[in-house]
Amino acid sequence: MSNDSLFGVHGAALELRSQRMGQLASNIANASTPGYKAKDIDFNAALASIDAHGGSVDNAIDGNTLYRVPLQPSQDGNTVELATEQTAFAENAVAYQTTLSFLNGRIGQITRALKGE
């Protein structure tokens, strides 16, 4: 039995969310770095490309990482808007936790089935 049939798309979704969280954290950490260009991973497009092509998460991330367009550009060329990044980070963290909870439940079901409960 492969991981795909056990966990469906949730394994790839968890890895994508983890990578996105790292990218958003990098944006927040560089909020005051002159010339830093904020990037984000288009989660839905990346997940769709994995589903459609059966590709790797790394390839999906590379093809779906975009520079963020700021609402109010700064004088020093930095495109990080702290409120936007913090909101995206919080939303992604909630979605990450939800996916993780689903996977934990699925693993619990499999464990109970193997034990014959």
C-alpha positions as CSV (number, residue, x, y, z in Angstrom):
1,M,0.0,0.0,0.0
2,S,1.5,3.3,-1.0
3,N,1.4,6.5,1.1
4,D,-0.9,8.1,-1.6
5,S,-3.7,5.6,-1.0
6,L,-3.2,5.8,2.8
7,F,-3.1,9.6,3.2
8,G,-4.3,10.9,-0.2
9,V,-3.2,14.4,-0.9
10,H,-2.7,15.3,2.8
11,G,0.9,14.3,3.0
12,A,1.9,16.6,0.1
13,A,-0.4,19.3,1.5
14,L,1.4,19.1,4.9
15,E,4.8,19.4,3.2
16,L,3.6,22.3,1.1
17,R,2.2,24.1,4.1
18,S,5.5,23.6,6.0
19,Q,7.5,25.0,3.1
20,R,5.1,28.0,2.8
21,M,5.4,28.6,6.5
22,G,9.2,28.8,6.1
23,Q,8.9,31.3,3.2
24,L,6.5,33.5,5.2
25,A,8.8,33.4,8.2
26,S,11.7,34.5,6.0
27,N,9.6,37.4,4.7
28,I,8.8,38.5,8.3
29,A,12.4,38.2,9.3
30,N,13.5,40.4,6.4
31,A,10.8,43.1,7.0
32,S,13.5,45.7,7.5
33,T,16.1,44.5,4.9
34,P,16.4,47.1,2.2
35,G,15.6,45.7,-1.2
36,Y,14.2,42.4,0.0
37,K,11.4,41.1,-2.2
38,A,8.7,39.2,-0.4
39,K,7.7,35.8,-1.9
40,D,4.9,33.5,-1.3
41,I,3.9,30.0,-2.5
42,D,0.6,29.8,-4.3
43,F,-0.6,26.8,-2.2
44,N,-3.7,25.9,-4.3
45,A,-1.7,26.0,-7.6
46,A,1.2,24.0,-6.2
47,L,-1.2,21.3,-4.8
48,A,-3.0,21.2,-8.1
49,S,0.2,20.7,-10.0
50,I,1.1,17.8,-7.8
51,D,-2.3,16.3,-8.3
52,A,-2.4,16.8,-12.0
53,H,1.2,15.8,-12.8
54,G,2.1,13.6,-9.9
55,G,5.3,15.7,-9.5
56,S,7.3,16.4,-6.4
57,V,6.6,19.0,-3.8
58,D,9.9,20.7,-4.6
59,N,9.0,21.1,-8.3
60,A,5.5,22.3,-7.4
61,I,7.0,24.9,-5.1
62,D,9.6,26.1,-7.7
63,G,6.8,26.6,-10.3
64,N,4.4,28.3,-7.9
65,T,6.5,30.7,-5.9
66,L,5.7,34.3,-6.8
67,Y,6.9,37.7,-5.7
68,R,4.3,39.5,-3.6
69,V,3.1,42.9,-5.0
70,P,2.9,45.4,-2.1
71,L,-0.1,47.6,-1.6
72,Q,2.3,50.4,-0.4
73,P,5.8,50.1,-1.7
74,S,8.5,51.3,0.7
75,Q,11.3,53.8,-0.2
76,D,14.1,51.3,0.2
77,G,12.6,48.7,-2.2
78,N,11.5,46.2,0.4
79,T,8.1,44.7,-0.5
80,V,7.3,43.0,2.9
81,E,4.1,44.3,4.5
82,L,4.3,43.0,8.0
83,A,0.5,42.8,8.6
84,T,0.0,40.9,5.3
85,E,2.8,38.4,6.1
86,Q,1.6,37.9,9.7
87,T,-2.0,37.2,8.5
88,A,-0.8,34.8,5.8
89,F,1.4,33.1,8.4
90,A,-1.4,32.7,10.9
91,E,-3.8,31.3,8.3
92,N,-1.2,28.9,7.0
93,A,-0.5,27.7,10.6
94,V,-4.1,27.0,11.2
95,A,-4.4,25.1,7.9
96,Y,-1.2,23.2,8.8
97,Q,-2.6,22.2,12.2
98,T,-5.8,21.0,10.6
99,T,-4.0,18.9,8.0
100,L,-1.8,17.4,10.8
101,S,-4.9,16.6,12.9
102,F,-6.4,14.8,9.9
103,L,-3.3,12.8,9.4
104,N,-3.0,11.9,13.1
105,G,-6.6,10.7,13.0
106,R,-5.9,8.6,9.9
107,I,-2.8,7.0,11.5
108,G,-4.9,6.3,14.6
109,Q,-7.5,4.5,12.4
110,I,-4.8,2.4,10.7
111,T,-3.2,1.5,14.1
112,R,-6.6,0.4,15.5
113,A,-7.3,-1.6,12.4
114,L,-3.9,-3.4,12.6
115,K,-4.6,-4.2,16.3
116,G,-8.0,-5.5,15.4
117,E,-10.0,-3.1,17.5
